[in-house]
Amino acid sequence: AEYMGKLFPAALGLLEVVLKTLDATGVFREKSVNEYLLEARAPMEEICSKLDDVTQLNHRADFSFAVVGIILKGLKAPATKAATIRVLTTFLDVVGRGTVDSTVLGYL
């Protein structure tokens, strides 16, 4: 679980900053978080599909559950618990400003 020690905390921090920055620039006023992030994923779909297979999480079928399924792994390690909670809270804050429907249930 080497990735939990170095890569995962850095990825959580990057995700938190990206979400806050996108939210501050108003991107999510025109598109939902899920729509925007799935569009951003499109150019990398081939590799992302392989990662979906490895993680057994399908971002196309249910984006919010897939994202949270990966982020929740951070609760396993004491060193990443606080960052994991911050990222999940950031998702809730950002998603809660938009339309709350079945596509965001995973964040709850």
Accessible surface in RSA format (square Angstrom, percent):
REM  Atomic radii and reference values for relative SASA: ProtOr
REM  Chains: A
REM  Algorithm: Lee & Richards
REM  Probe-radius: 1.40
REM  Slices: 20
REM RES _ NUM      All-atoms   Total-Side   Main-Chain    Non-polar    All polar
REM                ABS   REL    ABS   REL    ABS   REL    ABS   REL    ABS   REL
RES ALA A   1   109.37 100.6  48.66  75.1  60.70 138.1  55.62  78.3  53.75 142.4
RES GLU A   2   120.92  69.4 109.91  83.2  11.01  26.2  68.48 132.5  52.44  42.8
RES TYR A   3   108.26  50.5 101.81  57.9   6.45  16.8  79.06  59.4  29.20  36.0
RES MET A   4    19.84  10.3  18.88  12.5   0.96   2.3  18.32  15.6   1.51   2.0
RES GLY A   5    56.34  69.5   0.00   N/A  56.34  69.5  33.94  93.1  22.40  50.2
RES LYS A   6   151.97  74.1 137.66  84.5  14.31  34.1  92.47  83.2  59.51  63.4
RES LEU A   7   120.21  66.9 117.06  83.7   3.15   7.9 120.18  84.4   0.03   0.1
RES PHE A   8    17.87   8.9  16.59  10.3   1.29   3.3  17.87  10.8   0.00   0.0
RES PRO A   9    42.39  30.9  34.83  31.8   7.56  27.5  35.20  29.1   7.19  44.7
RES ALA A  10    64.43  59.2  46.08  71.1  18.36  41.8  58.56  82.5   5.87  15.5
RES ALA A  11    47.64  43.8  39.82  61.4   7.82  17.8  44.74  63.0   2.89   7.7
RES LEU A  12     5.29   2.9   4.54   3.3   0.74   1.9   5.17   3.6   0.11   0.3
RES GLY A  13    27.43  33.8   0.00   N/A  27.43  33.8  27.43  75.3   0.00   0.0
RES LEU A  14   118.35  65.9 112.12  80.2   6.22  15.6 116.14  81.6   2.20   5.9
RES LEU A  15    48.34  26.9  45.51  32.6   2.83   7.1  48.17  33.8   0.17   0.5
RES GLU A  16    17.99  10.3  17.99  13.6   0.00   0.0   4.31   8.3  13.68  11.2
RES VAL A  17    93.01  61.2  91.54  82.9   1.47   3.6  92.90  80.7   0.11   0.3
RES VAL A  18    56.68  37.3  55.05  49.8   1.64   3.9  56.68  49.3   0.00   0.0
RES LEU A  19     0.22   0.1   0.22   0.2   0.00   0.0   0.22   0.2   0.00   0.0
RES LYS A  20   109.40  53.4 103.58  63.6   5.82  13.9  65.18  58.7  44.22  47.1
RES THR A  21    72.42  51.5  68.16  69.1   4.26  10.2  56.48  75.9  15.94  24.1
RES LEU A  22    29.70  16.5  29.65  21.2   0.06   0.1  29.70  20.9   0.00   0.0
RES ASP A  23    34.74  24.3  27.65  27.5   7.09  16.8   0.59   1.4  34.15  34.1
RES ALA A  24    84.15  77.4  47.75  73.7  36.41  82.8  59.94  84.4  24.21  64.1
RES THR A  25    95.08  67.6  59.85  60.7  35.23  84.0  66.66  89.5  28.42  43.0
RES GLY A  26     9.11  11.2   0.00   N/A   9.11  11.2   2.99   8.2   6.12  13.7
RES VAL A  27    37.89  24.9  28.22  25.6   9.67  23.3  35.90  31.2   1.99   5.4
RES PHE A  28    26.13  13.1  10.65   6.6  15.48  40.3  11.31   6.9  14.82  42.4
RES ARG A  29   201.01  84.4 161.65  82.4  39.36  93.7  76.35 104.3 124.66  75.6
RES GLU A  30   161.39  92.7 125.56  95.0  35.83  85.3  45.34  87.7 116.04  94.7
RES LYS A  31    79.45  38.8  75.70  46.5   3.74   8.9  50.43  45.4  29.02  30.9
RES SER A  32    50.35  42.5  38.02  50.7  12.33  28.4  43.08  91.7   7.28  10.2
RES VAL A  33     7.19   4.7   4.47   4.0   2.72   6.6   4.47   3.9   2.72   7.4
RES ASN A  34    12.89   8.9  12.36  11.9   0.53   1.3   9.08  21.9   3.81   3.7
RES GLU A  35    92.86  53.3  87.94  66.5   4.93  11.7  35.47  68.6  57.40  46.9
RES TYR A  36    64.19  30.0  63.61  36.2   0.58   1.5  29.78  22.4  34.40  42.4
RES LEU A  37    30.63  17.1  26.70  19.1   3.92   9.9  26.72  18.8   3.91  10.5
RES LEU A  38    32.72  18.2  31.99  22.9   0.73   1.8  32.23  22.6   0.49   1.3
RES GLU A  39    92.01  52.8  79.84  60.4  12.17  29.0  42.97  83.1  49.03  40.0
RES ALA A  40    51.74  47.6  34.64  53.5  17.11  38.9  46.43  65.4   5.31  14.1
RES ARG A  41    22.24   9.3  20.37  10.4   1.87   4.5  13.93  19.0   8.31   5.0
RES ALA A  42    51.25  47.1  39.25  60.6  11.99  27.3  40.33  56.8  10.91  28.9
RES PRO A  43   117.32  85.5  71.60  65.3  45.72 166.2  85.22  70.4  32.10 199.5
RES MET A  44   103.81  53.8  97.68  64.6   6.13  14.6  65.62  55.8  38.18  50.6
RES GLU A  45    49.52  28.4  48.89  37.0   0.63   1.5  43.51  84.2   6.01   4.9
RES GLU A  46   132.95  76.3 120.48  91.1  12.48  29.7  54.22 104.9  78.73  64.3
RES ILE A  47   105.73  60.2 104.40  77.8   1.33   3.2 105.00  75.6   0.72   2.0
RES CYS A  48    19.02  14.4  18.10  20.2   0.92   2.2   0.79   2.0  18.23  19.7
RES SER A  49    43.23  36.5  42.08  56.2   1.14   2.6  29.00  61.8  14.22  19.9
RES LYS A  50   120.92  59.0 119.17  73.1   1.76   4.2  76.04  68.4  44.89  47.8
RES LEU A  51   101.74  56.7 101.52  72.6   0.22   0.6 101.74  71.5   0.00   0.0
RES ASP A  52    15.76  11.0  13.37  13.3   2.39   5.7   8.00  18.8   7.76   7.7
RES ASP A  53   111.41  78.0  92.76  92.3  18.65  44.1  31.79  74.8  79.62  79.4
RES VAL A  54   120.76  79.5  93.73  84.9  27.02  65.1 101.04  87.8  19.72  53.5
RES THR A  55    47.86  34.0  27.49  27.9  20.38  48.6  34.07  45.8  13.79  20.8
RES GLN A  56   162.05  90.6 128.12  93.6  33.94  80.8  41.03  87.3 121.03  91.8
RES LEU A  57    44.22  24.6  41.14  29.4   3.07   7.7  43.77  30.7   0.44   1.2
RES ASN A  58    83.10  57.3  72.98  70.5  10.12  24.4  23.03  55.4  60.07  58.1
RES HIS A  59    19.00  10.4  18.88  13.1   0.12   0.3  10.66  11.0   8.34   9.7
RES ARG A  60   126.35  53.0 100.63  51.3  25.72  61.2  56.15  76.7  70.19  42.5
RES ALA A  61    81.89  75.3  41.26  63.7  40.64  92.4  52.45  73.9  29.44  78.0
RES ASP A  62    56.24  39.4  51.28  51.0   4.96  11.7  24.18  56.9  32.06  32.0
RES PHE A  63    17.67   8.8  13.08   8.1   4.60  12.0  13.08   7.9   4.60  13.2
RES SER A  64     0.00   0.0   0.00   0.0   0.00   0.0   0.00   0.0   0.00   0.0
RES PHE A  65   105.97  53.0 101.03  62.6   4.94  12.9 101.28  61.4   4.70  13.4
RES ALA A  66     2.86   2.6   1.19   1.8   1.66   3.8   2.18   3.1   0.68   1.8
RES VAL A  67    16.71  11.0  14.98  13.6   1.73   4.2  16.56  14.4   0.14   0.4
RES VAL A  68    16.09  10.6  16.09  14.6   0.00   0.0  16.09  14.0   0.00   0.0
RES GLY A  69    25.35  31.3   0.00   N/A  25.35  31.3  17.33  47.5   8.03  18.0
RES ILE A  70    55.34  31.5  55.34  41.2   0.00   0.0  55.34  39.8   0.00   0.0
RES ILE A  71     6.19   3.5   6.09   4.5   0.10   0.2   6.19   4.5   0.00   0.0
RES LEU A  72    76.05  42.4  70.92  50.7   5.12  12.9  71.25  50.0   4.80  12.9
RES LYS A  73    68.71  33.5  67.20  41.2   1.51   3.6  22.47  20.2  46.24  49.3
RES GLY A  74     0.00   0.0   0.00   N/A   0.00   0.0   0.00   0.0   0.00   0.0
RES LEU A  75    64.78  36.1  58.87  42.1   5.92  14.9  59.07  41.5   5.72  15.4
RES LYS A  76   163.93  80.0 130.52  80.1  33.41  79.5  93.70  84.3  70.23  74.8
RES ALA A  77    23.74  21.8  21.58  33.3   2.16   4.9  23.74  33.4   0.00   0.0
RES PRO A  78   116.66  85.0  98.42  89.7  18.25  66.3  99.42  82.1  17.25 107.2
RES ALA A  79    93.21  85.7  54.88  84.7  38.34  87.2  67.43  95.0  25.78  68.3
RES THR A  80     0.08   0.1   0.00   0.0   0.07   0.2   0.08   0.1   0.00   0.0
RES LYS A  81    97.45  47.5  97.45  59.8   0.00   0.0  41.90  37.7  55.55  59.2
RES ALA A  82    64.62  59.4  56.61  87.4   8.00  18.2  62.36  87.8   2.26   6.0
RES ALA A  83    13.86  12.7  12.81  19.8   1.05   2.4  12.81  18.0   1.05   2.8
RES THR A  84     0.00   0.0   0.00   0.0   0.00   0.0   0.00   0.0   0.00   0.0
RES ILE A  85    98.36  56.0  98.06  73.1   0.30   0.7  98.35  70.8   0.02   0.0
RES ARG A  86   116.91  49.1 113.47  57.8   3.44   8.2  57.36  78.4  59.55  36.1
RES VAL A  87     0.28   0.2   0.28   0.3   0.00   0.0   0.28   0.2   0.00   0.0
RES LEU A  88    30.76  17.1  30.08  21.5   0.68   1.7  30.08  21.1   0.68   1.8
RES THR A  89    64.10  45.6  63.80  64.7   0.30   0.7  47.89  64.3  16.21  24.5
RES THR A  90     8.29   5.9   6.71   6.8   1.57   3.8   3.66   4.9   4.63   7.0
RES PHE A  91     1.07   0.5   1.07   0.7   0.00   0.0   1.07   0.6   0.00   0.0
RES LEU A  92    71.24  39.7  64.65  46.3   6.59  16.6  64.85  45.5   6.39  17.2
RES ASP A  93    75.84  53.1  66.33  66.0   9.51  22.5  16.29  38.3  59.55  59.4
RES VAL A  94     6.89   4.5   3.23   2.9   3.66   8.8   3.23   2.8   3.66   9.9
RES VAL A  95    10.47   6.9   5.77   5.2   4.70  11.3   9.38   8.1   1.09   3.0
RES GLY A  96    47.54  58.6   0.00   N/A  47.54  58.6  24.04  66.0  23.49  52.6
RES ARG A  97   161.51  67.8 121.79  62.1  39.72  94.6  67.57  92.3  93.94  56.9
RES GLY A  98    43.57  53.7   0.00   N/A  43.57  53.7  31.51  86.5  12.06  27.0
RES THR A  99   113.65  80.8  89.96  91.2  23.69  56.5  60.34  81.0  53.31  80.6
RES VAL A 100    86.23  56.7  57.63  52.2  28.60  68.9  57.63  50.1  28.60  77.6
RES ASP A 101    68.88  48.2  56.27  56.0  12.61  29.8  37.61  88.5  31.28  31.2
RES SER A 102    80.11  67.7  66.91  89.3  13.20  30.4  39.25  83.6  40.85  57.2
RES THR A 103    73.30  52.1  67.40  68.3   5.90  14.1  64.34  86.4   8.96  13.5
RES VAL A 104     7.30   4.8   7.29   6.6   0.01   0.0   7.29   6.3   0.01   0.0
RES LEU A 105    92.23  51.4  84.78  60.7   7.45  18.7  84.78  59.5   7.45  20.1
RES GLY A 106     8.61  10.6   0.00   N/A   8.61  10.6   0.16   0.4   8.45  18.9
RES TYR A 107    10.14   4.7   0.26   0.1   9.88  25.7   0.85   0.6   9.28  11.4
RES LEU A 108   135.04  75.2  74.59  53.4  60.45 152.0  91.39  64.2  43.65 117.5
END  Absolute sums over single chains surface
CHAIN  1 A     6779.6       5538.8       1240.7       4469.6       2309.9
END  Absolute sums over all chains
TOTAL          6779.6       5538.8       1240.7       4469.6       2309.9
